[in-house]
Amino acid sequence: MTPRGAPPDRFPWAARFLDVGGAMMAYLDEGSGPPVVMVHGNPTWSFAWRELITELCVDHRCVVADHVGMGRSDKPRGYPYTLARRVADFGRLMDEVVGSEPATLCVHDWGGAIALGWAVAHPHRVARLVILNTAAFRPLPGRRLPLALAAVRSRPFGDVVERCLGLFTMGAALRGVTRPLSRAVRRGYLAPYRRPSDRVATRAFVRDIPVAPTDAAYATLAATEDRLHLLADRPALVCWGGRDPVFDGGYLAAWRLHLPDAEVHTFERAGHFVLEDARDEVAALVRGFLDRTAPVPS
C-alpha cells in the first residue's frame, strides 16, 4: 500500500515485508537481472529512488527497502533506533531477500553508513558502488552540526521541532534541494510522516549522529571506515551535489581518498538530494556505469 498522499503514478510498486526482529521492514522487489539495492537516508523513504527504479528495473532486479520506522515499514516506539541495529537489519534483507549474488549498492545520506557497514564485512557480495552525498567514516574534524540538525538533536526542543511539528521532515523536502520540488513530489516525500507517531525514527536518526567518540554510532562508523579499503577495488560511481549543507566538499574529498579509482561527477548547482536536482543526469550516469562495468569476480 502506498502511503496516503504519495502519487501512485510516480510510485506504483507494491510493498513486501520482512520480519527483522519483530518489526516489519517494507521493501519492493522489481524487475529481473543483476541485483541493485538502493538504500535511503533520513528523513526519506524508498520514494526517493523512484526515478532510478523506473530506469533500471527493465533489466535489473531493484530491491529497495524502507528502514524500520520509515516509509511503509513498521514504526514501533520500542525499537532500538541505532546505526548498529540498522546495519543488522540491512544484513537480514541481503541474506533473506537479495541472496548470495553480488549486488550493486546505491546509497544516499544515512544509507551509506548502513549499507557499507554491512558491505565491509561481506565485500565478496558487493559488485559495484553508487555513492550519492553520504558518508561511511568518522565525522570530519572541525565540523559542527548545522543549526537545524543540532536543534532536532537537542532535548526537549527536538521533540517539539520534529515529533510534534514535523519541521525537520518538512524542511528537508524544501531545503534539501536547489530546484523546488513539485507539490506532488513533496507530498510523496512527506506522505509516511503525517502524524507525530510516524516520526519516531526521523528524530532518532538525528539523535544518533555521532559528534564525539563517546556517541554510540561513532564506534560503528569507525569500524566501517577502518575496512573501507576492502571495497576499493569495486567499480564505483560518485554523483555529488555541490550545495549540500551537511555533506560538503570535505566529504567528497574523503571519498576520493577511500575510493581512489571511483568515477566522480560533481553537480555544483545541486543540493543534498542530488537525484532530485540532477535527476536525468544522474540516472543516465548510473545507467551508463552499470552498462559498462562488470562485477568483480568473488
Helices and strands as residue ranges (DSSP letters): E 16-20, E 23-30, E 35-39, G 46-49, H 50-56, E 61-65, H 83-93, I 94-98, E 103-109, H 110-119, G 123-125, E 126-134, H 147-153, H 157-158, I 159-164, H 167-175, H 183-190, G 191-193, G 196-199, H 200-207, H 216-225, G 228-231, E 236-241, H 249-258, E 263-267, H 274-277, H 279-292
